[in-house]
Amino acid sequence: MKITPLICLLCCLIFTWTSASIPRCGTGLVGIGQGDVNSPDSAFELEVREFRDEVGVALSSAEAPADLDYLIVRLEDLNKRAEQFRSTNFQIQKTTSNLTRIVSGWQDYLNYVAQGDQDQAEYSLRNLNQSLTATPVVSRSKLLQMQNDLKRGGVVAISTAEGSVPVGPPCSVNSVTDAVRELKDLVGAEAQLQELLAFRDTKNDARSQLTNVRKLQTALKLINEGNPLLGLGAVSSNHYSGQNEWVNEQVVQIRRTALYHAIPEKYRPKDAQVGMEGLIAASSQHMTRDRDWPNLWEFLKVVKIAYSRNSSNSIPGLDNDIRAIEYYINAQRLEGTGQLASAYSRYNSILSLTGNYGPYKAAQEALVRIRTEEAEALLADQTLLAEKPQSPARYDPRSRYMGHDMHGITRELLRDQAVKKLIETAVVEQLTVYQAKEASKKTLSPVAKPKQ
């Protein structure tokens, strides 16, 4: 078949059109920076590529979130312009979107670092990982190193013109409590823990330890103000463990301080460092010799709380000594108001107790004195007391108090006049001792003493 000149012309035109429409190797829009720089999209690709390199430098040198604000403004413009190339070169728009996420994410990171918020700073770096893998303006190894620095100590330093400034916790909570060796160290510990409240990764532990520090300081303040019993009451008797274990040693020092302050100055041993057992024995013996029962009573009450959890077992007769003093002071009050029969009975009750420092000899002397010097008055009062009708005990434990309702038992007991009288007597004895103790504090000069 003969090929006419017209057919040849048509074939050439078809070949030329087909060749122009097929992308040649190295000229497709596979990545930024490829293609003819004279075309609009290629020129924009080059601009984005140069900006991408600028972003990498800016991120590495940024010290505060505000240092990256100008990049956000420029990215807004680039993102709008990238829209017109969406159908012909999608890679441009993907790159500008990634750069926006990277810059805003880096700003978040710098902001959390400035706040000392380690957890959120780590979270921001993890979120940057995917965008930086697709658009590596900063090497991934640098990002990993930044994450490692955060995890290691929680203290990140931002380089400034003045040098490296720490923006995380200056120390750990444990290092603060470990440094507390004496009660005087509590003031400095409180200040440091207060500072650590500002940091996310230390604020919870710091708040917990601040509670312990302030509890100890409250106890110490009460003791120094002359209230050793209240001071001891402010310190929990629980055993501390784990991160709170350091409190145990400070509680021991609080107890010793309370003991020392519970001793009137004239009875304190010259050696303040004497062992606790020696301190108790020497001071108690001195007060017993002087028959200073109100001060001895308060001191022994402090000993009961401060010496140990089981002080009544650790110091034989301690509870008996305390009770004997209460009985004795109450008997003195009864004797002073003419209630000789009741006073005599109370003095006699003391002799049934066994202790080391109580008014046992003084009670014997009081009994002899009343029998010999006031025999007639005692007999008259006993006769009057015997003639006074007494209400009998009205409870039967086998019938009325065998239920499981303990609140019901309490109500039944309080209805019984005999039981109520026992409770009232115990309260009166405690109040009498407190009143005697307060009276001894107010006495500034020697006055006529009651019969001892």
Beta strands, then each sheet from edge to edge (+ up, - down):
strand 1: 157-160
strand 2: 163-166
sheet 1: 1+ 2-
end
